[in-house]
């Protein structure tokens, strides 16, 4: 699901910001999410794996840059 969100929102952000700025934004969101995770669960013996923090950061940037854009999401449920 992360890669699907990255494809849909990342394409438009990269087109607007350019490749270099987009990569700085992506890795900055990943680093910020990692630091936030460390602050919240510093005493736990858990690991932080995945791109969820970076992708959610990009989704936040998309929402900030396109506040009036309507988005239709198709969500499938597995039973």
C-alpha positions in Angstrom: 0.0 0.0 0.0 2.9 2.3 0.7 4.3 2.0 -2.8 0.8 2.6 -4.3 0.5 5.8 -2.3 4.0 6.8 -3.2 3.3 6.2 -6.9 0.1 8.3 -7.0 1.1 11.2 -4.7 4.9 11.1 -5.4 4.5 11.4 -9.1 2.7 14.7 -8.8 5.0 16.0 -6.0 8.1 15.1 -8.0 6.6 16.9 -11.1 6.0 20.0 -9.1 9.1 20.1 -6.9 11.7 18.5 -9.2 13.6 15.2 -8.5 16.2 16.6 -6.2 13.8 18.5 -3.9 11.4 15.6 -3.9 14.2 13.2 -2.7 15.2 15.7 0.0 11.5 15.9 1.1 11.1 12.1 1.0 14.3 11.3 3.0 13.6 14.2 5.4 10.1 12.8 6.1 11.7 9.4 6.7 14.3 10.8 9.1 11.7 12.9 10.9 9.4 9.8 11.3 12.4 7.8 12.6 13.3 10.4 15.2 9.7 10.6 16.2 9.5 6.9 16.6 12.7 6.9 18.7 11.3 9.6 21.0 8.0 7.7 21.5 9.3 4.2 21.9 12.9 4.7 23.2 12.5 2.2 26.0 10.9 -0.5 23.8 12.8 -3.3 22.1 11.0 -2.8 18.8 12.4 -2.1 15.4 11.4 0.6 13.0 11.1 -0.8 9.5 9.3 0.5 6.4 8.4 3.6 4.4 5.1 4.4 6.2 6.5 7.6 7.9 8.0 8.9 4.7 4.9 8.2 2.6 2.6 9.8 5.2 5.0 12.8 5.2 4.6 13.1 1.5 0.8 12.8 1.8 1.0 15.7 4.3 3.1 17.8 1.8 0.6 16.9 -0.9 -2.3 18.1 1.3 -0.4 21.3 2.1 0.4 22.1 -1.5 -3.0 21.1 -2.9 -5.5 21.9 -0.2 -8.6 22.0 -2.4 -7.8 18.9 -4.5 -10.4 16.2 -4.4 -9.0 12.7 -4.1 -10.9 9.5 -4.8 -9.4 6.4 -3.2 -10.4 2.8 -3.9 -10.1 0.8 -0.8 -10.4 -3.0 -0.9 -11.2 -5.0 2.2 -10.0 -8.5 2.6 -12.2 -10.8 4.7 
